[in-house]
Every structure is written in C-alpha cells, then in structure tokens.
Amino acid sequence: MFLSLTMKTVGGSADIRIDSEQEINAGLRVLRESGKLPDGSMPDFFRSQMNQTSVSAWRTFEEEQVFEGDMLIAIEQETGENAERSGH
C-alpha cells in the first residue's frame, strides 16, 4: 500500500508518496536525492505526529504503524560541539 505523508528534518520538510513496505530512511534518502530536502545527517529516529510515538528509521512504515497523512519529524541527536554548548 502507498502512503502520502510529510517528512521533516532540521533542513526543512517535504511531502512524499511511498510504499509502506519501504524502510523509513529510504523515504528520507529519496527526498534528499531529488533535492526536496538538503543533505544532512541520517537520523535513527523520527517522531510520528499522528501517534505521538518514536519510530525507528531502520524499520518499515508498516512495521512502525505510520499511516496516511502522518508527519514524521526527525529526532536529531546532539553530538560534538552542539552537545558541549548545551551541557549534554
């Protein structure tokens, strides 16, 4: 089954229509390769706005119960210099 949803990262957001059996990170890769989102880190987790749950980028949309119309928001991990500035 195909889903239409929005993926959001620090660099922006974009709508995508994708097979629910694809891994979530595959959707992000498609958006970056097509120029709809800028290159950047590949987050390991997203937050489903519809379900209010954390979903793994390494599992499929179907496995993570992501549904039509959802918005997945990247959970960016602080590393290096950013973590030091924020005290983490």
Secondary structure, DSSP 8 states (H G I E B T S, - for coil): -EEEEEEEETTEEEEEEEETTSBHHHHHHHHHHTTSS------SEEEETTTTEEEETTSBTTTTT--TT-EEEEE----HHHHHHHT-
